[in-house]
Amino acid sequence: MDAIQCLKTRRSVRSLKSDPVDRDIIKDIVDCARLAASAINIQPCQFIAVTDPDIRKQIAAIADHGKFIADSACCIAVFCEKVKYYLEDGAAATQNILLAAHAHGLGACWVAGDKKEYAVDISKLLGVPDAYTLVSMVAIGKPDKRLSPDKKDISEVLHFDRF
């Protein structure tokens, strides 16, 4: 799949199969994430690929909008050092995870982490040092069903020179 097709066809998939995803694919997805743009090339991100079903169930029980994490094959948690632009850097890495998963034919869905009340609990569960903060979690797996919700037309969102 070429890059433009990947960008234009990616959608959030919350209905995922728990069938295992090959570790080499997970490594490739995270490799794409670590290569995301980061402010001043600080590269503050760390990634935890949670493949253990019991830990995924615990994460799903803690997260208020990520219950489907329990049914996924993997949940990649994105943590960043608390540097000035951690949120932008972590968001760029998260987007790369979503696109790389889609390019591998997998479904994925971004679950919020930053500023969520459960972020500290997720960090403790995964043994993350205090110097890092949870930015996001991405549930990944083979799609059980893939929806294609309508997106706004380009004419509704693009402005030249002024709003």
C-alpha positions as CSV (number, residue, x, y, z in Angstrom):
1,M,0.0,0.0,0.0
2,D,1.5,3.4,-0.9
3,A,1.6,6.2,1.6
4,I,-1.2,8.3,0.2
5,Q,-3.6,5.3,0.0
6,C,-2.6,4.4,3.6
7,L,-3.4,8.0,4.8
8,K,-6.7,8.2,2.9
9,T,-8.1,4.7,3.9
10,R,-7.1,4.4,7.6
11,R,-10.0,4.4,10.0
12,S,-10.3,3.6,13.7
13,V,-11.2,0.0,14.3
14,R,-12.6,-0.9,17.7
15,S,-13.8,-4.4,16.8
16,L,-10.6,-6.5,16.8
17,K,-9.8,-10.2,17.0
18,S,-7.5,-11.4,19.7
19,D,-5.6,-13.6,17.3
20,P,-1.9,-13.0,18.0
21,V,0.0,-10.6,15.8
22,D,3.5,-11.6,14.8
23,R,6.1,-10.0,17.1
24,D,8.1,-8.9,14.0
25,I,5.1,-6.9,12.8
26,I,4.7,-5.3,16.2
27,K,8.4,-4.4,16.2
28,D,8.0,-2.9,12.7
29,I,5.1,-0.9,13.8
30,V,7.0,0.5,16.8
31,D,10.0,1.1,14.6
32,C,7.8,3.3,12.5
33,A,6.7,5.1,15.7
34,R,10.2,5.8,16.9
35,L,11.0,7.4,13.6
36,A,8.2,10.0,14.0
37,A,9.1,13.7,14.0
38,S,10.0,15.0,17.5
39,A,10.8,18.6,18.6
40,I,14.5,19.3,18.5
41,N,15.0,15.5,17.8
42,I,14.8,14.8,21.5
43,Q,12.9,11.5,20.9
44,P,11.2,11.3,24.3
45,C,9.0,8.3,23.5
46,Q,9.1,4.9,25.0
47,F,6.7,2.1,23.9
48,I,5.3,-0.9,25.7
49,A,3.7,-3.6,23.5
50,V,1.2,-5.4,25.8
51,T,0.5,-8.8,24.4
52,D,-0.4,-10.5,27.6
53,P,-4.2,-10.9,27.6
54,D,-4.5,-10.5,31.4
55,I,-2.6,-7.2,31.4
56,R,-4.7,-6.0,28.4
57,K,-7.9,-6.8,30.4
58,Q,-6.6,-4.9,33.4
59,I,-5.8,-1.9,31.1
60,A,-9.3,-2.1,29.6
61,A,-10.8,-2.1,33.1
62,I,-8.9,1.0,34.1
63,A,-9.4,3.0,30.9
64,D,-12.8,4.8,30.6
65,H,-13.0,4.6,26.8
66,G,-10.8,1.6,25.9
67,K,-12.9,-1.5,26.8
68,F,-12.0,-3.0,23.4
69,I,-8.3,-3.2,24.4
70,A,-9.2,-6.4,26.2
71,D,-10.2,-8.1,22.9
72,S,-7.3,-6.8,20.9
73,A,-4.1,-8.8,20.1
74,C,-1.8,-6.0,21.3
75,C,-2.0,-2.7,23.0
76,I,0.9,-0.3,22.4
77,A,1.2,2.2,25.2
78,V,3.1,5.4,24.3
79,F,5.0,7.1,27.1
80,C,7.1,10.2,26.9
81,E,9.6,12.0,29.0
82,K,8.0,15.1,30.4
83,V,9.8,17.5,28.0
84,K,8.3,20.7,26.7
85,Y,6.7,19.2,23.5
86,Y,6.0,15.6,24.8
87,L,2.4,15.7,23.7
88,E,3.2,16.7,20.1
89,D,6.0,14.1,20.0
90,G,3.9,11.4,21.4
91,A,0.9,12.2,19.2
92,A,3.2,12.0,16.1
93,A,4.5,8.6,17.2
94,T,0.9,7.5,17.8
95,Q,-0.2,8.5,14.4
96,N,2.7,6.5,12.9
97,I,1.5,3.5,14.9
98,L,-2.0,3.8,13.4
99,L,-0.7,4.1,9.9
100,A,1.9,1.3,10.2
101,A,-0.8,-1.0,11.6
102,H,-3.1,-0.2,8.7
103,A,-0.2,-0.7,6.2
104,H,0.2,-4.2,7.7
105,G,-3.5,-4.9,7.2
106,L,-4.4,-4.6,10.9
107,G,-7.0,-2.6,12.6
108,A,-6.1,-0.1,15.3
109,C,-7.7,2.5,17.5
110,W,-6.2,5.4,19.5
111,V,-7.2,5.6,23.2
112,A,-6.4,8.8,25.1
113,G,-3.9,8.8,27.8
114,D,-2.6,12.3,28.4
115,K,-4.3,14.1,31.2
116,K,-6.7,11.2,31.9
117,E,-7.3,10.3,35.5
118,Y,-6.3,6.7,34.8
119,A,-2.9,7.6,33.3
120,V,-1.1,7.1,36.6
121,D,-2.7,3.7,37.2
122,I,-1.7,2.5,33.7
123,S,1.9,3.7,34.4
124,K,2.0,1.8,37.7
125,L,0.5,-1.3,36.1
126,L,3.2,-1.3,33.4
127,G,6.0,-0.4,35.8
128,V,6.9,2.9,34.1
129,P,9.3,5.3,35.9
130,D,7.9,8.6,37.1
131,A,9.9,10.6,34.6
132,Y,7.5,9.4,31.9
133,T,3.8,10.2,31.2
134,L,1.2,8.2,29.3
135,V,0.3,9.9,26.0
136,S,-1.8,7.3,24.4
137,M,-2.6,3.6,24.0
138,V,-3.3,1.9,20.7
139,A,-5.3,-1.3,20.5
140,I,-4.2,-3.4,17.5
141,G,-5.4,-6.6,16.0
142,K,-6.9,-8.2,13.0
143,P,-10.2,-6.4,12.2
144,D,-13.3,-8.2,13.2
145,K,-15.2,-5.7,11.1
146,R,-14.0,-2.6,9.4
147,L,-16.2,0.5,9.3
148,S,-15.7,3.4,7.0
149,P,-17.4,6.4,8.5
150,D,-17.9,9.4,6.3
151,K,-15.3,12.1,6.6
152,K,-15.9,15.8,5.9
153,D,-15.3,16.9,2.3
154,I,-12.2,18.8,1.5
155,S,-14.3,21.8,0.7
156,E,-15.5,21.9,4.3
157,V,-12.1,22.1,5.8
158,L,-9.6,23.7,3.4
159,H,-9.1,27.5,3.3
160,F,-6.5,29.4,1.3
161,D,-4.9,32.5,2.7
162,R,-7.7,33.2,5.2
163,F,-10.4,31.3,7.1
